[in-house]
Every structure is written in structure tokens, then in C-alpha cells.
Amino acid sequence: MSNTSVKYTFWKDENMWLGYLDEFPDYLTQGETEEELMENLIDIYKEVNSARIPVVRRHGELHVA
């Protein structure tokens, strides 16, 4: 994953940081620190793009004229 930029959404809920990759909102993860959350998000990115997960819902953008 060299120089790839991926958007994500995150928030703090009590003592845990929660978040998901914007393209893959079905895969919510957490971490005790914001850094741990980001590591977990990177792991999810690698997993969903490795084809090891059989069914991955993706988001796209449709341009209609």
C-alpha cells in the first residue's frame, strides 16, 4: 500500500476510538488510542482489497447527465 490515501470516519465513544473506511462502512473497528484505530483501519483496508473476504460491498459514485 504505497502512497494510497483512504478516507475514513472516526469518533471517540467513552474510552474507545471507533471508525470505518468510508468506502467500506460495513467494517467498523476500534482502538484504545487513535493510533491503534488507524492501524486497525489499515488492516481492514488490506483485507478487503486482498480478495480473501468473499463478499465486500463497495461504494461508488455515479455521474448522471
N, C-alpha and C positions, 0 to 999 in steps of 0.2 A: 504494500500500500504506500507507494511513494508519491508524495505531494498531492494527495487526494484530500479534497475539502468536502466535509459532510455536515449538513445542518442537523441540529438536534434540539430537542426541547427538554428543559430540566427545571426542577424546583426542589426546595427543601421542605420536608414534611416531618416535623418534630426533630428526631435525631438522625434521619436518613436523607440522603440525596437521591431523588428519583428522576428517571429520564428515559427517553426513547429517541431513536433516529427518526427524523421527520419522514423519511421515505418508508420506514418500516415501523409504524406506530404499534403494531401488534406485539412487539418485542420490548416490553418495559423491563428496565433493570434498575439496580440501586447500588449505593455505596455508602460507607460510613463517612467518607470525605468526598469532596468534589473531584479530586484526582482519581480516587478509586472508581467513581461513577464513570469518568471519561475512559479509564482503562476497560471497564466492562462494556461501554458503548463500542469501543474499538473491537473488542472480541466479538460482539454481535455483528458488527459490520463484516468482519472476516467470515463468520459462519454463514450469514445469509448470501454472501457472494461466492461461497465455495461450492455450491450445489449439493452440500451434504444434507441440507434441510429440503425435504421433497416438495413442499408447497409453501411458497413465500408470496404473500400478497404485496404488490408494489403500487406505488403512486406514480401517476404520470400527469402531464399537462397537455390538454387538447386545445389547439387553436382553431376557432371556427370563424370563417369569413362571412 
